[in-house]
Amino acid sequence: MVWIAVVVFALLGVVFIVRRGDLARVQSLVAGGNLMPGCVIVEGIILLLMAVAVVIAHYFGVFAR
């Protein structure tokens, strides 16, 4: 289950970075105002870092019962 979370976080991070223009436009429509594609890139990087954090936490046994 941990590896599924890692794959989901990593895939979402890559999708955010690749489709940054479309996602920035949609988020601007939802939240109002003007969101730059750079903000979506940061969100994608954060998702990739979350995938790395889950792997590190799993390695150190944080998810052990």
LINGICOR-V628165 format. One record per residue. SS is DSSP state (H for helix, E for strand, - for the rest). PHI is phi in radians with two decimals (* if undefined). D_FIRST is the distance of its C-alpha to the first C-alpha in whole Angstrom. Layout:
SS:PHI:D_FIRST + SS:PHI:D_FIRST
This chain:
-:*:0 + H:-1.12:4 + H:-1.22:5 + H:-1.13:5 + H:-1.10:7 + H:-1.09:9 + H:-1.12:10 + H:-1.12:11 + H:-1.06:13 + H:-1.16:14 + H:-1.12:15 + H:-1.11:17 + H:-1.08:18 + H:-1.17:20 + H:-1.10:21 + H:-1.06:23 + H:-1.25:25 + H:-1.23:26 + -:-1.76:27 + H:-1.06:28 + H:-1.13:31 + H:-1.14:30 + H:-1.14:28 + H:-1.12:30 + H:-1.15:33 + H:-1.15:31 + H:-1.15:30 + H:-1.16:33 + H:-1.16:34 + H:-1.28:32 + H:-1.57:33 + -:1.46:36 + -:1.54:38 + -:-2.32:37 + -:-1.88:34 + -:-1.41:34 + H:-1.05:32 + H:-1.09:31 + H:-1.15:29 + H:-1.22:27 + H:-1.10:27 + H:-1.11:26 + H:-1.08:23 + H:-1.13:22 + H:-1.13:22 + H:-1.10:20 + H:-1.13:17 + H:-1.13:17 + H:-1.16:18 + H:-1.14:15 + H:-1.09:13 + H:-1.13:15 + H:-1.12:15 + H:-1.17:11 + H:-1.11:12 + H:-1.13:15 + H:-1.11:13 + H:-1.17:11 + H:-1.09:14 + -:-1.54:16 + -:1.40:14 + -:-1.15:14 + -:-1.62:10 + -:-1.23:12 + -:-1.45:14
